[in-house]
């Protein structure tokens, strides 16, 4: 099935300051940064562990949307001081109104061959890193007293078994549970916490960590016969970050056309 037309912005994030982790490159993070700017965000702060890629992405976006609306901070979500520095990067714009937790790490290894180091790295980035960012942003949002929104990136693999994905699935299932519990902790402060759960979003980095044959097999299981475009996932993240989802919290929204 052909890819639908790109949806124009409708000002859903007008006057919001948005912080996005793992935001450089060509994946979902980069797509949600662009989508946020198109939806009228007053500023977007990009975080990413890859300094060169982050600089290139920031310069390109600044040239297109205006340097006054785009900032970036090198951030490894495994490091608390770098998470704090990322949130500090939003302070000149009035502080983060929206946090998009996109950082994660995949790979394919049988649980029989899984090394502790590989397991720990995937969990530390995908799950514990998400917790660190929720904690840091949540504390600032509470102190500021005007609410806020946090959107996490999970995966349908957190629900569905897939060979060689024990570490990634455990991290993403954890993100789902973390989303629900954090939502309960933060609701009293007017802060909403939700997540998206994409099935398959095609981008160049995904192609580097798996085979084309396997990606074709996964795409063939989708009702539309294709993978999602990263911007299609970003659209749902923007919806969750906007006032259109004002009564949603603790929800995990599947961005998928594949059903059991």
N, C-alpha and C positions, 0 to 999 in steps of 0.2 A: 504494500500500500504506500502511496506517495506521502511525503511529509507535508503536513498542513502549512498554510501561510503563517509567517511570524506575526504574533499579535502585537499591535502597537501599545504604547504605554497609556495609562488612564489616570495617572497621578495618585496611585494607591499608597505610595510612601512619601507623599509630599511633606516637606519640612521635617523629615526623620533623619537621624544620623544612624547609619547602619555599619556594623562591624562584621566582617566575613573572614573566617579562617580557611586556610588552604585555597586562597582566592586567585592565585596566579595560574597561568597556563590555559588549557583549553577544556577543562572539565566543568562539572556542575558549579564549583565555586566561582569560576570566571564568569559563567553564564548568569549566576544570581547577582554578581556585582553589576554587570551591564544592565540587567533587568531592573535592579534597584535604582540605578541612575536614570534609566528611561522612565521609571515610575515616579520620578520627582524627588528622590531623596536629596536632602540638602547637602549631605556629605556621605561618602562611603570610605571606610578605612579597611584596607586590604591587609591581611596577615598571611604569611607563607614562610616556609622554612628555606625555600630556594631564593637566595638574595638576587641573583642575576635575573631570573624569571620574574620576580616580583617588581624589580625596577623597570623592566621592559613593559610589563603590564600597566604599571602606574603611569609611565610616561605616555603610553598610547591612549589610555583613558583620559588623562589630563588634557591631552591635545584635542580630544573629541568632545569632552563634556565640561572642560574648564578646570584649571589647576586648583581653584578654590574649593572644588567639590570632591577631590580625590587625594587621599593620603595613604601611606603604607608603613608597616612596621614588620621587620623580620621576626617571625614568631614560630618557635617550636613548642607545641602545646604540651610537651613533656616537661617543660621548664616553667615553674611558677613565676619566676621573675619576668620571663618573656611574655607570658599571658598577661601579667599586670601591665607591662609596657605597651602591649597591643591596646588594652582598654584605655591606658593613658593617652594613646594616640587619638582617641575620640573626644577627649576633654576640651580641646580648643573649639570644637564644634558643639559644645554643650553636653557632651557625654553620650554614650550609646543608648539609643532608643530601641534598637533592634540588634540582636546578636544572632548570626547564622553560624552554627557549628557544623562545618563541612569537613574538617580534618579527619582522615581515616587512612588505613593501610590495608591492602589485600595481599594476595598471594595464594598459591595452591600447594598444599603439602598434606599428605595423609597423616592422620593422627598417630599412626604407627611410627612415622619418621619425624614427628614434630619435636623440635628442640625447645628447651625452656626459653632460650633467648628469643627465638622467633615468636613463640606464643606471647611472651611478655611484651615484646615490641608492638605487636598488633593491638593488644589490649591496652597498653599504655597510651598509644596515640588515639585509637578509636573510641575507647570507653573512658579511661581515666582522664585523658585530655579534654574530652567533652565535659566531664564533671568539673575540671579545673576552670574551664571557661564559663560554665553556668554559675559556679560559685563566685568568681571574680565579678562577672557582669551583674549577677543578682545582688551582691552586696552593694554595688554602686547604685543600682536602680532603686533599691530599698532606701538608701541614704538620701537619694535625690527626691524621692517621694512623688514621682509622677508616673509610676508604672513602667511598663516596658514589655517587650516580646522577645522570646528566645525560640529559635527554630533549629532543631537538630536533624542531621542526616543519618538515617538508619538504612535498612536494606531488607528486601523480602527474604533474604537469606537468614535473617533473624527469625523468620517463621518457618521457612522451608529447608529441608535437609538438602545439602549439595556436597558431593564428594570433594574431599580435599579442602573444605572450607571451615573446619572446626573452630579455628582461632578467629576468623573473620565473623562467622555466624555467632559465636559467643559474644564478641564485642558488640555486634549490632543488636542482638537480643538484649544485651545489657543496656544499650542506648534507649531502647524502647521502654524498659522498666525504669530507667533513670528519668526519662521524660515524664512518665506518669507520676512518679514520686516527687520529683522536683516541682511539678505543676501544683501538687497539693501543698507543698511547703511555701510556695510563692504566691498562691492565689490571694491570700489575705492582703498582699501588698499591691494588688492590681497588676501583677506580672503574669503573663500567659506563657506556657511552655508546651510546644507541640513538636511533632517530628514528621518528616516524610520518609517513606519506605519505597525507594525506587526498585524496579526489577532489573532493567537493563538499560543504561544510558550510554550511548556510544560516543567515545572521544579517543584521541590518539594515545593517551596514557594507558587506557584500558587494553588497547591492542598490544602494548608492550609486555603485559604481564600474563597473557594467555594466548591461545592459538586462534587463528581466524576460523578454523573449522568448529571450534567449541563455541565461539561467538555466533556463528551462523546457526548452530544447533539451538542455542538459547533464543535467538531472534525468531526462529521458526516456531517456537512454543508460544509466542505472543499472539494474541488475537488479531493484531494488526499486521503480523508477519514481519515486523521490524523492531529494532531497538528504539527507545525514546531518544529524542534530541536532548542534550543537556538543558536547553532553554525551556523545554516542556516540563522538566522537573523544577527548574527555577521559577516558573510561573506559579506552581503550587506553593513553593516556599514564600513567594511574595504574597500570595493570598493569605497564608497563615500569619505573615507578619503585618498584614493590613487590618484595618477596622472591619473589613467584611467578615472576619472570623472572630469577632469580639466575644462570642460565647463559647469558643472552642478552647479548651485547655486539657492537657494530659492525653491528647489524641495522637495516634500514629496513622497518617493518611497514606495509603498505598498509591504509588504512582506507577501503575502496572496495567497491562492488558492480559496478563497471564493468570488464569484461575485454575485451582485444583480440579 
